[in-house]
Amino acid sequence: MTTTEIERFSFQAQPRALDDLRQRLHRTIWPDEVAAEPWRYGPPVAYMQRFVDYWLNKYDWPAQQARLNSFPQFTAQLDEHRIHFIHQVGAGPAPMPLVLTHGWPGSVVEMLEIIPLLTDPAAHGADPADSFTVIAPSIPGYGFSSRPSKRGTNVFVVADLWAKLMTALGYSRFGVQGGDWGSWISAATALRHPDRVAGLHLNYLSTRFRPALGPNDAPLSAAEEEYLARVARWADTEGGYIAIQGTKPLTLSYALTDSPAGLAAWHVEKFRSWSDCRLEPDEALTKDDMITDIMLYWLTGTTHSAMRFYSESKEHPFHLAAGQRITPPCGIVHLPKELPMPPRSWAERAFHVVHWSSLPRGGHFAAWEQPELLAQDIRDFFRPLRASIVS
């Protein structure tokens, strides 16, 4: 390791904070609603009342806190940022270092099921030769990482922080994986540090990864044009959160920092809209996991700093020049209930795609919803790339 300050970490919520949370939940003022198709305008009041009742009367925070603390956690001081991360060493003969990055409205809670599958495949019926040493950081402004005190912490800054973190941990080459913001940060890491990234595996791909079309590039195909139309339709019906969080996140944060029920509704709506469920998010994610994720935002006061990452992205967009590609080998996996995903031809305009697959079920929260299926796809992608890793 380098001289970077790295310390063991565990979290103990303050009793005063937990008492205050319960009081606020008890005092929730519920909105009215109009008769309409369920979830048409957001989470139904009846569902949120059941959700809050479960939170108050059945949810076991001490058990969830103990689960979080059962993972080896650390913090590293990198520049002005204190970065929290899980560092689970693999159990196989030659574990491959792999950085897993979460997104919004998620957190490292997304990764708790998949980490054991990746670090100890033999214990789950897979080949021990496919083991990984997993590093799962919290994005600056999320969870247990520090909140940026000034503007400019965008995906490129985080990519450089991840490279510094891996240097501090003694890993010269490594893989990267993610969805949502994790896909952006993983792609930015591969773009800025191609000599260190052995491969990147993505379970989500934004339209913004496409490079500008140059004179030697093929024009958009019919499939690519149809993809852009799907993205436009999705943005019209589902993209309001991007407009708010990308322009005026502080305005919304006053409400969500003051009301745990409000914060929960803002997250639950995405858990339902973006997951592979038919009626309610509980079909894809447990209430315990959803509430634990929300608790991390609430207890760390990171609602605003997490949403502000959208405005940073808007102010520092991910653009590739005409003809420019992200060169490390890339694997992309589609899930049936994911946000609009492009055809392979689109991805190949920006990435060196060597692996293209589909899973039979799952949505935007792949590691959370389908950890076994995603873990197997990650193993399959990285298997031929392991020889390039030199620690």
GUZA-574173 format. One line per field, with one value per residue (C-alpha): residue in one letter; residue number from 1; z, y, x. Coordinates in Angstrom, 2 decimals. Each point is the difference from the previous one (the first is absolute). Layout:
residuo	[A, ...]
num	[NUM, ...]
z	[Z, ...]
y	[Y, ...]
x	[X, ...]
END
This chain:
residuo	[M, T, T, T, E, I, E, R, F, S, F, Q, A, Q, P, R, A, L, D, D, L, R, Q, R, L, H, R, T, I, W, P, D, E, V, A, A, E, P, W, R, Y, G, P, P, V, A, Y, M, Q, R, F, V, D, Y, W, L, N, K, Y, D, W, P, A, Q, Q, A, R, L, N, S, F, P, Q, F, T, A, Q, L, D, E, H, R, I, H, F, I, H, Q, V, G, A, G, P, A, P, M, P, L, V, L, T, H, G, W, P, G, S, V, V, E, M, L, E, I, I, P, L, L, T, D, P, A, A, H, G, A, D, P, A, D, S, F, T, V, I, A, P, S, I, P, G, Y, G, F, S, S, R, P, S, K, R, G, T, N, V, F, V, V, A, D, L, W, A, K, L, M, T, A, L, G, Y, S, R, F, G, V, Q, G, G, D, W, G, S, W, I, S, A, A, T, A, L, R, H, P, D, R, V, A, G, L, H, L, N, Y, L, S, T, R, F, R, P, A, L, G, P, N, D, A, P, L, S, A, A, E, E, E, Y, L, A, R, V, A, R, W, A, D, T, E, G, G, Y, I, A, I, Q, G, T, K, P, L, T, L, S, Y, A, L, T, D, S, P, A, G, L, A, A, W, H, V, E, K, F, R, S, W, S, D, C, R, L, E, P, D, E, A, L, T, K, D, D, M, I, T, D, I, M, L, Y, W, L, T, G, T, T, H, S, A, M, R, F, Y, S, E, S, K, E, H, P, F, H, L, A, A, G, Q, R, I, T, P, P, C, G, I, V, H, L, P, K, E, L, P, M, P, P, R, S, W, A, E, R, A, F, H, V, V, H, W, S, S, L, P, R, G, G, H, F, A, A, W, E, Q, P, E, L, L, A, Q, D, I, R, D, F, F, R, P, L, R, A, S, I, V, S]
num	[1, 2, 3, 4, 5, 6, 7, 8, 9, 10, 11, 12, 13, 14, 15, 16, 17, 18, 19, 20, 21, 22, 23, 24, 25, 26, 27, 28, 29, 30, 31, 32, 33, 34, 35, 36, 37, 38, 39, 40, 41, 42, 43, 44, 45, 46, 47, 48, 49, 50, 51, 52, 53, 54, 55, 56, 57, 58, 59, 60, 61, 62, 63, 64, 65, 66, 67, 68, 69, 70, 71, 72, 73, 74, 75, 76, 77, 78, 79, 80, 81, 82, 83, 84, 85, 86, 87, 88, 89, 90, 91, 92, 93, 94, 95, 96, 97, 98, 99, 100, 101, 102, 103, 104, 105, 106, 107, 108, 109, 110, 111, 112, 113, 114, 115, 116, 117, 118, 119, 120, 121, 122, 123, 124, 125, 126, 127, 128, 129, 130, 131, 132, 133, 134, 135, 136, 137, 138, 139, 140, 141, 142, 143, 144, 145, 146, 147, 148, 149, 150, 151, 152, 153, 154, 155, 156, 157, 158, 159, 160, 161, 162, 163, 164, 165, 166, 167, 168, 169, 170, 171, 172, 173, 174, 175, 176, 177, 178, 179, 180, 181, 182, 183, 184, 185, 186, 187, 188, 189, 190, 191, 192, 193, 194, 195, 196, 197, 198, 199, 200, 201, 202, 203, 204, 205, 206, 207, 208, 209, 210, 211, 212, 213, 214, 215, 216, 217, 218, 219, 220, 221, 222, 223, 224, 225, 226, 227, 228, 229, 230, 231, 232, 233, 234, 235, 236, 237, 238, 239, 240, 241, 242, 243, 244, 245, 246, 247, 248, 249, 250, 251, 252, 253, 254, 255, 256, 257, 258, 259, 260, 261, 262, 263, 264, 265, 266, 267, 268, 269, 270, 271, 272, 273, 274, 275, 276, 277, 278, 279, 280, 281, 282, 283, 284, 285, 286, 287, 288, 289, 290, 291, 292, 293, 294, 295, 296, 297, 298, 299, 300, 301, 302, 303, 304, 305, 306, 307, 308, 309, 310, 311, 312, 313, 314, 315, 316, 317, 318, 319, 320, 321, 322, 323, 324, 325, 326, 327, 328, 329, 330, 331, 332, 333, 334, 335, 336, 337, 338, 339, 340, 341, 342, 343, 344, 345, 346, 347, 348, 349, 350, 351, 352, 353, 354, 355, 356, 357, 358, 359, 360, 361, 362, 363, 364, 365, 366, 367, 368, 369, 370, 371, 372, 373, 374, 375, 376, 377, 378, 379, 380, 381, 382, 383, 384, 385, 386, 387, 388, 389, 390, 391]
z	[0.00, -0.40, 2.79, -0.62, 3.34, 0.12, 3.10, 1.00, 0.09, 1.60, 0.56, 3.12, -0.36, 2.83, 2.22, -0.22, -3.80, 0.09, 2.51, -2.14, -3.08, 1.76, 1.15, -3.50, -1.47, 2.60, -0.90, -3.76, -1.67, -2.87, -3.30, -1.68, -3.29, -2.93, -1.23, -2.72, -1.16, 2.92, -0.14, -2.85, 1.94, 2.43, 2.92, 1.18, 3.46, 1.20, -1.07, 1.67, 3.19, 0.08, -0.76, 2.88, 2.33, -0.84, 0.55, 3.44, 1.24, -1.82, -1.46, 2.10, -0.36, 2.48, -2.09, -3.22, 1.58, 1.13, -3.54, -1.39, 2.62, -0.76, -3.19, 0.25, -0.40, -0.14, -0.74, -2.01, -0.05, -3.68, -0.67, 1.76, -0.12, 2.65, -1.95, 1.66, -1.56, 0.58, -0.69, -0.07, -0.92, -2.30, 1.15, -3.27, -1.13, -1.88, 0.73, -2.53, 1.40, -1.00, 0.80, 0.35, -0.10, 1.02, -1.29, 1.09, 1.82, 1.10, 2.15, 1.03, 1.26, -3.67, 0.11, 3.21, -1.64, -2.97, 1.85, 1.57, -3.36, -1.63, 2.78, 0.84, -3.08, 1.24, 2.98, -2.46, -2.46, -2.43, -0.96, 2.65, -2.86, -0.76, 3.37, 0.34, 2.69, 0.14, 0.74, 0.31, 0.69, 0.90, -2.52, 1.55, 1.51, 0.46, 3.21, 2.08, -2.40, 0.72, -1.62, -2.49, 1.33, -3.40, -3.56, -2.51, 1.36, -3.24, -1.47, -1.26, 3.43, 1.54, -2.64, 0.99, 3.68, -0.73, -1.75, 3.00, 2.36, -1.93, 0.06, 3.75, 0.34, -2.10, -3.16, -3.21, -2.31, 0.70, -1.45, 0.41, 0.05, 0.52, -0.96, 0.26, 1.23, 0.40, -3.78, -0.55, 2.57, -1.26, -3.58, 1.10, 1.89, -3.13, -2.13, 2.25, 1.18, -2.90, 0.97, 3.39, -0.84, -1.22, -0.93, 0.77, 0.43, -0.19, 0.69, -1.17, -2.84, -0.40, -3.35, 0.99, -0.52, -3.76, -1.57, -2.43, -3.52, -2.25, -3.82, 0.07, 2.36, -1.25, 0.21, 2.62, -0.85, 0.21, 3.29, 1.40, -1.07, 1.64, 3.17, 0.11, -0.41, 2.94, 2.11, -0.87, 0.94, 3.27, 0.85, -0.62, 2.45, 2.48, -0.19, 2.34, 2.76, -2.33, -0.74, 3.71, 1.29, -2.93, 0.49, 3.47, 2.34, 3.06, -0.34, 0.22, 2.71, 2.57, -0.12, -0.22, 2.74, 2.32, -0.72, 0.06, -1.50, -2.83, -0.56, -0.04, -2.56, -2.29, 0.12, 0.00, -3.20, -1.75, 1.65, -1.50, -3.42, -0.71, 1.38, -1.47, 1.81, -1.11, 2.72, 2.94, 0.55, 2.71, -2.81, -0.93, 3.15, 3.63, 2.24, 2.31, -2.76, -1.29, 3.49, 0.77, -3.15, 0.99, 3.53, -1.35, -1.71, 3.05, 2.74, -1.94, -1.22, -3.60, -1.81, -1.51, -0.70, -1.77, -2.17, -0.75, -1.96, -2.75, -0.28, -0.05, -2.90, -1.82, 0.47, -0.93, -2.69, -1.18, -3.59, -2.30, -3.01, -3.50, -0.50, 3.67, 1.77, 3.49, -0.75, 2.79, -0.77, 0.86, 0.91, -0.05, 1.40, -0.65, 2.55, -1.25, 2.29, -0.27, -1.09, -3.81, -1.19, -3.41, -2.73, -0.17, -2.97, 2.17, 2.81, -2.45, -1.03, 3.48, 1.44, -0.94, 0.47, 0.32, 2.06, -0.61, 1.94, 1.37, 3.28, 0.19, 2.78, 1.97, -0.32, 0.74, 3.38, -1.44, 2.89, 2.41, -1.93, -1.65, 1.74, -1.08, -3.69, -0.08, 1.87, -2.58, -2.87, 1.70, 0.43, -3.66, -1.25, 2.11, -0.29, -3.17, 1.31, 3.21, -1.53, -0.58, 3.73, 1.70, 3.64]
y	[0.00, 3.64, 2.57, 0.76, 0.01, -3.07, -0.85, -2.74, 1.13, -1.07, 1.94, 0.42, 2.21, 2.44, -0.80, 3.64, -0.20, -3.20, 1.52, 3.11, -2.17, -1.90, 3.21, 1.44, -3.18, 0.09, 3.64, -0.59, 2.19, -1.99, 1.61, -0.47, -1.86, -0.28, -3.23, -1.26, -3.02, -1.05, 1.60, 2.29, 3.10, -1.62, -2.44, -0.42, 1.39, -3.40, -1.63, 2.68, -0.26, -3.75, 0.68, 2.45, -2.32, -2.79, 2.41, 0.92, -3.38, -2.82, 1.31, -0.99, 2.66, -1.62, -3.18, 1.93, 2.06, -3.23, -1.36, 3.08, -0.21, -3.69, 1.10, 1.23, 3.76, 2.77, 3.69, 1.56, 3.67, 0.83, 3.67, 1.86, -3.02, -2.67, -3.08, -2.87, -3.44, -3.69, -2.02, -3.71, -2.17, -2.91, -3.61, -1.54, -0.85, 3.30, 2.51, 2.79, 3.54, 1.38, 3.40, -0.10, 3.41, 0.66, 2.66, 2.15, -0.53, -2.91, -0.38, -2.72, -1.81, -0.94, -2.08, -1.98, -3.07, -0.19, 0.54, -3.49, -1.57, 1.70, -0.37, -3.64, -1.67, -3.50, 0.48, 0.69, -2.83, 1.82, -0.36, 1.36, 1.11, 2.67, 1.75, 3.76, 2.28, 2.55, 3.68, 1.68, 3.74, 2.53, 2.86, 3.35, 1.52, -3.40, -1.98, -0.18, 1.91, 3.69, 2.65, 2.25, 3.53, 1.62, -0.48, -2.18, -3.57, -1.65, -3.49, 0.78, 1.17, -3.15, -2.15, 1.51, -0.57, -3.69, -0.28, 1.61, -2.31, -3.07, 1.27, 0.48, -3.57, -1.35, -0.95, 1.09, -1.50, -0.79, -0.39, 2.40, -0.70, 1.99, 1.14, 3.43, 2.43, -3.06, -0.45, 3.63, -0.15, -3.37, 1.31, 3.18, -2.09, -2.08, 3.15, 1.82, -3.01, -2.49, -1.43, -1.04, -1.22, -3.60, 0.09, 1.71, -1.72, 2.10, -0.82, 3.41, 2.27, 3.65, 1.73, 2.40, -2.60, 0.34, 1.94, 2.82, -1.33, 0.71, -0.11, -3.61, -1.24, -1.85, 1.96, -1.03, -3.22, -0.52, -1.88, 2.88, 2.57, -2.10, -0.16, 3.81, 0.20, -2.41, 2.12, 3.13, -1.68, -1.25, 3.45, 1.55, -2.32, -0.98, 2.62, 2.69, -0.97, 0.70, 3.50, 0.78, -1.60, 1.31, 3.61, 0.78, -2.89, 2.24, 1.06, -3.56, -0.86, 2.22, -2.28, -3.32, 0.90, 0.93, -2.84, -3.66, -1.00, 2.48, -1.35, -3.53, 0.87, 1.62, -3.21, -2.51, 1.43, -0.79, -3.41, -0.81, 1.67, -1.34, -3.55, -3.20, 0.04, -0.08, 1.90, 0.94, 0.31, -2.68, -2.55, 0.87, 1.53, -0.74, 2.75, -0.62, 0.74, 3.01, 1.49, -0.71, 1.85, 2.94, -0.11, 0.52, 3.21, 1.17, -0.77, 1.42, 3.12, -0.68, 0.54, 3.31, -0.91, -3.18, 1.78, 2.74, -2.56, 0.48, 3.71, -0.74, -2.38, 2.62, 2.57, -2.48, -2.23, -3.27, 0.78, -2.00, 1.60, -1.23, -3.33, -0.31, -3.28, -1.38, -2.63, -2.64, -3.10, 0.62, -2.33, 1.17, -1.93, 0.81, -0.59, -0.09, 2.76, 2.29, 3.62, 0.41, -1.81, 0.45, -2.54, -1.40, 2.20, 3.08, -1.32, -0.88, 3.63, 0.75, -3.29, -2.97, -2.46, -3.62, -1.36, 0.63, -1.94, 0.04, -1.22, -1.58, 2.28, 3.07, 3.76, 3.05, -1.25, -3.09, -0.84, 0.47, -1.76, -2.86, -0.39, -3.63, 0.68, 3.16, -1.67, -2.78, 2.50, 1.92, -3.25, -0.92, 3.38, 0.30, -3.64, 0.51, 3.33, -1.31, -0.69, 3.74, 0.80, 0.73, 1.02]
x	[0.00, 0.94, -0.02, -3.69, -1.80, -2.25, -2.00, -2.42, -3.62, -3.25, -3.18, -2.11, -3.06, -0.51, -3.03, -1.06, -0.10, -2.07, -2.44, -0.38, -0.62, -2.79, -1.64, 0.08, -1.50, -2.78, -0.74, -0.21, -2.61, -1.46, -1.04, -3.34, -0.24, -2.34, -1.55, 2.31, 1.94, 2.24, 3.47, -1.12, 1.03, 2.45, -0.16, -3.61, -0.70, -1.20, 3.26, 2.14, -2.05, 0.66, 3.68, 0.35, -1.92, 2.44, 2.91, -1.33, -1.18, 1.79, 3.24, 3.04, 2.70, 2.44, -0.06, 0.55, 2.77, 1.68, -0.29, 1.72, 2.73, 0.61, 1.76, 3.61, -0.37, 2.56, 0.40, 2.81, 0.92, 0.50, 0.66, -2.82, -2.32, -0.48, -1.05, -1.82, 0.37, -0.51, 3.15, -0.81, 3.00, -0.81, 0.20, 1.21, 3.54, 0.58, -2.76, -0.38, -0.42, -3.39, -1.52, -3.78, -1.67, -3.60, -2.40, -2.94, -2.33, 2.14, 3.10, 2.42, -3.12, -0.52, 3.19, -0.43, -1.54, 2.35, 3.29, 0.12, -0.92, 2.98, 2.56, -0.73, -1.51, 0.84, -2.33, -2.82, 0.57, 2.31, 3.67, 2.43, 2.25, -2.63, 0.40, 0.33, 1.29, -2.81, 0.46, -3.42, 0.38, -2.66, -0.08, 1.00, -3.13, -1.64, -0.34, 3.14, 2.25, 0.48, -2.17, 1.82, 0.25, 0.48, -1.20, 1.78, -0.24, -1.13, 0.39, 3.52, 1.14, -1.46, 1.72, 3.34, -0.82, -0.71, 3.38, 1.70, -1.85, 1.13, 3.59, -0.25, -1.25, 2.87, -1.93, 1.71, -2.66, -3.61, -3.47, -2.91, -3.73, -3.16, -3.46, -1.64, 2.71, 2.20, -0.01, 0.97, 2.80, 1.24, 0.07, 1.79, 2.57, 0.66, 0.21, 2.45, 2.01, -0.03, 3.38, -1.36, -3.51, 0.10, -3.67, -3.29, -3.33, -3.17, -3.63, -1.21, 1.04, -0.97, -0.52, 2.76, 2.73, -0.36, 2.89, -0.64, -0.45, 2.96, 0.18, 1.20, -2.71, -3.05, -3.25, -2.53, -1.79, -3.75, 0.50, 2.04, -2.58, -2.72, 2.09, 0.25, -3.78, -0.46, 2.34, -2.00, -3.29, 1.49, 1.37, -3.41, -1.78, 2.73, 2.73, -1.36, 2.44, 2.95, -1.26, -0.43, 3.20, 2.01, -1.07, -1.40, 0.90, 0.18, -3.63, -1.26, 2.52, -1.71, -3.04, 1.85, 2.49, -2.88, -2.44, 1.08, -3.35, 0.61, 3.51, -1.39, -2.67, 2.61, 2.08, -2.85, -1.44, 3.30, 0.28, -3.39, 0.39, 3.47, -0.17, -1.39, -3.32, -3.62, -1.87, 2.22, 3.77, -0.17, -0.15, 3.59, 1.53, -0.79, -1.34, 2.95, 2.51, -1.91, -0.25, 3.67, 0.98, -2.23, 1.42, 3.52, -1.11, -1.96, 2.53, 2.96, -1.81, 1.03, -3.30, 1.06, 3.63, -1.11, -2.57, 2.53, 2.01, -2.60, 0.72, 3.73, -0.61, -2.02, 2.76, 2.77, -1.56, 1.52, 0.98, 2.25, 1.59, -0.78, 1.73, 0.97, -0.73, 0.44, 2.61, 0.08, -2.10, -3.63, -2.85, -3.61, -2.94, -3.66, -2.77, -3.60, -1.36, 3.01, -0.34, 0.29, 3.13, 1.64, 0.70, 3.52, 0.91, -0.57, 2.20, 2.76, 0.26, 1.39, 1.29, 2.18, -2.85, 1.10, -2.92, -3.71, -2.61, -3.53, -1.45, -3.48, -1.23, 0.97, -0.02, 2.11, 1.24, 1.68, 2.35, -2.88, -2.77, 1.89, 3.38, 0.50, -0.68, 2.09, 2.88, 0.11, 0.08, 2.82, 1.96, -0.55, 1.18, 3.12, 1.15, 2.11, 1.36, 1.51, 3.39, 0.48, -0.17, 3.30, -0.38]
END
